[in-house]
């Protein structure tokens, strides 16, 4: 979700700076890049190690609430082509899952801004025992959709998210945003989702199936 569907990473980074500074610490843009795509509880422990004197659960709740406030006041910034491709996928009757390390209440807030029934399933960071880069989030999404992971296509923007998708067995697409993504035979890189079609997704999935 964050960085692939909507451009909320700047909201997260600004909130991290605000939180760390409130405890007298220092948090830079490069520090923020380190947390992109991480599970929130992993991020909370890193923030705690930098002086945030709160239990991890409270760190997660504070950050989530702050980002949700920014979504309400500053709007939902969509990534280029993401909403359009999602709509086209739904029009073709393809089951969809939102797999995010944000908590469910934030995921539901973002989904509520989509003017069509976008996702059949939401898997959020507070509903899995293992966060990305572990494959559990994507494996759980596949189970809930009733599909085999290797029949699915996953779109990600972060290193840890892409690692999770690849490890699940899904055809994996990386769309770099805040952080660069490496070239690899394990995934495909697209510069943007703008102009991409359902047929492009199907072609990638069929190409991977032909390799198996």
N, C-alpha and C positions, 0 to 999 in steps of 0.2 A: 504493500500500500504506500508507505512513506518513501517517496523518491521514484516510484514506478508509476503509480496511478495518480498520486497527488504530490506536489512539491512542498512537503511539510518539513523537510530537513532544516531549512533556515529557522523555522519556529522552534524545533527541538534544540538547535544550537544556541539560540538566543536564551532559551529557558535554562539551559545548562549553565551558561555564563552567569545569569541572574542568581541561580541557586548557589553556585560555588562562591561567587563574590559576597553573597549574604553571610557566608561563614568565614570571610576574610581571606579566601583563597584566590588563586589565579587560574583562569581557564581560557585557553586560546582557541583559535579556529582549527589549528592542527589537532588539538586535544579533541575537539568535537568530531573531526573526521574519523578519529579512532573508534568512535561509538556508532558510526553509521552502519545500520543493519544488525547491530547486536541485540540480543535479548535484553529487555529492560532491566531485569534483575542483575544481569551481568554488568550492564552499564551502571546500575546503582552502586555496585561494589567498587567500581573504578572511581566513581564520584565520592564515595565514602573514603577511599584511600587518599583523596585529594582534599580532605578536610570537612566534607559535609557530614555533620554530626547528627544524622538521623538514621533510624532503622531502614533497611533496604525497601521494605514495603512502603514506608512513608515517602521515600525518595521517588519511587515509581508513581505513587498517587499524586505527589506534588507536581512532578513533571507533566504527567498526563493531563491534569486539570489545567495547568498553565497553557499547554499546547491547545487544548480544547477551547480555552478562552480566546486564544489568537484565531482559531478557526471561526469562532462566532463573530469576532470583531473585525478581522482582516480578510475573512473569506477563505474559500477552499480553492487553492491554486492548482489547477489540473495540469498534468504533464502533457506535452504535445502528442496528440493522436491517441492517447490512452482511452479516453471515454468513447471516442468514435470506434476504435477497434473492439472495445468491450461490447458496444451496442451491436456491432456486426456479428460478433460471436453469438450473442444471445438470439439474434434474428435467425441464425442458422440452426438453433435448437441444441447448441453444444452446452453441456453442463459446465458451470463455473464455480470456482472457489476463491475466496480472498484469504490468502495465507500471510498473516502479518504478526510481527512481534509486539505491536501495540496491543493494549488491552481491549477487550471487547467493547466497552462503552465508547471508546474513541473510534473504533472501526465502524460501529453502528452509526455514529454521528456522521462520518464521512459518507457511508453508504446512503444515508437518508438524503443527502444532497444530490444523488444521482437520479435523474428524472425517468428511470425505468427500473424494472426488477432485475438488478444487475447480477446478483450472486445467489446461487442455490445454497451455498455453505460459507460460513466464516470460521476460520481457525485462528484464534488470537493467542498472544503470548502468555496470557494468564490461564490458558486452557491446555497447555502442553507441559510435560515434565522435562523435556529437553528442548532448548531453544536452538534456532539456527546458529551454527552451521550443521547441527545434527539433522538428519533427514526426517525426524519424527513429525514436524509440522506438515510437510508435504505428504507423507505417508498417511497421516490422519485425514487430511483433506481427500485423498483418493479413496480411503475407506468410506468416508461419509458420502461421497458422490457415487460409490459403487462402481468404480473403475479401477483398472490396473494402473499402477504408477507409470509403467512404461508406455501406456497409451495416452498419457497426459502431456501437455505442454505447459511449462512454467516460465514466467517472465519476471526477471529480477534486475535490480540496479546496484546491489552491493556485493562485495566479495563473499561475505558470510551467507547471504541469501542465495547466491548462485551456487555456492558449495552445497548448501542444503538441498537445492533442487536437483543438482547433478547426482548427489548421493542417493536420492530417492529413486532414481532411474528414469525420471521424466526427461523428455526433450527440453533442453534448457536454453533460454535466450537471455543474454545480458544486454541491458540498455544503460550504458554508463551515464551517471549524472554527477553526483558530488565527488565520487571517487573513481579513478580509472579502473578498468577491468582488463585482465590479461587475455591475450589470444590463447585458445586451447582447442584441441580436438574434442574435448568433452562438452563444449557448449558453442553456441553461435552468438556473435556480437552484432547487434544492430545499433546504428548511431542514434536512431530515433524510432518511435512508433508511428510518427506522422506519415501517412500515406501507406502504411502497412495494411494488408488485408487478411481475411480469414484464409484465403487460398495460400497466402505466404506461410501461415502457421501450419496448414495441412501439408504443404510441400515439405516442410522441415520434419514433421512427424513421420511422413511416409519415407523420407530419406533415411531417417534413423532406423525405422522398421526394416528397411531393406538391408541394413548392415547387420542386424541381429541374425 
